[in-house]
């Protein structure tokens, strides 16, 4: 973004200088004088527009044209805007002549044309620099819009080893292993292939870098190759979109693959990326991928659809309504990662959902303090309307029922 802005300013300054010098030197006199005489003949005598306005418009138009051309993902359509700008400048000259003011449109027209040409030249040079190593690595891994941003320089990527703050999304077919036990290998392979293709498409469209997409699930990274301040929020939003998309597919399957759906894990943290020595792929190293895989698998035990790690929760906490589920061990026995289940985005969450989340949260805290009866009471408050299915809640209730029953049957101390 900074590089694009810098080059747009350079192009605008150079073009404004050329256009202004050409106008001041009288190079346009051969065209401007007949135009002025024609307008005077039609609308009467006119005084020249102040040089301050005349010379202020050229850099502004030059910068606007260069900036729009460099940053636009559909540059061929910018040519239409350039033609429209030229027509508007001619129209402006005509309108001002009605008020007996002569505006010379040629310097501004030259500024627009040269800025557009200069921006295209910059993009061609930048594209050649990037097309060799970096851009070839992103084919099929980024959306066309993201690749266009890379090519234009809006997303800066020099191809060297760097550390990025990222959020990793891992998703897999929820009933994959059940299918493997009950169906023919061809059916399982087809279902997995279809799931992988659709999930990869959704994640690319959401702006993620597709790290892997195979029989072991889909791994996507938010915050690479372009750094993002809101990578965690974008990752959680993509997780919701995945869960919703495959839930709709499941409900519309007429009973076939009724258990189908997506399990999603999200983990945030620092990752190191670099092209491989052969420049054929991108090497990615970081704990978030391993943790996101574990969170994804943990959905099978807790009955949830989406689980996120503590760092993701910390970064996206203000934007989402989430509840604590449990602790998972890390690489060694001393490491423990608290996992959370996101329920909705804060802007979309009804007050009843927030209240049930608070009761569930209180229940988890009381459960960890071994205050079984109070925890059981809070979990009961967390039930949804019409006893809707809530697997994590039911898991805690099953754990607590014998303990609460034992307390009720025990004599008061």
Buried (B, 14 or more C-beta within 10 A) or exposed (E): EEBBBEBBBBBBEBBBBBBBEBBEEEBBEEEBEEBBEEBBEEBEEBEEBEEEEBBEBBBEBBBBBBBBBBBBBEBEEBEEBBEEBBEEBBEBBBEBBEEEBBBBBBBBBBBBBBBBBBBBEBBEEBBEBBEEBBBEBBEEBBBEEBBBBBBBBBBBBEBEEBEBBBBBBBBBBBBBEBBBEEBEEEEBBEBBEEBBEBBBBBBBBBBBBBBBBEEEBBBBBBBBBBEBEBBBBBBBBBBBBBBEBBBEBBEEEEEEBEEBBBBBBBBBBBBEBEBEEEEEEBEBEBBBBBBBBBBBBBBBBBBBBBBBBBBBBEBBBEBBBBBBBBEBEBEEEEEEBBBBBBBBBEEEBEEEBBEBBBBBBBBBBBBEEEBBEBBBBBBEEBBEEEEEEBEBBBBBBEBBEEBBEEEEEEEEE
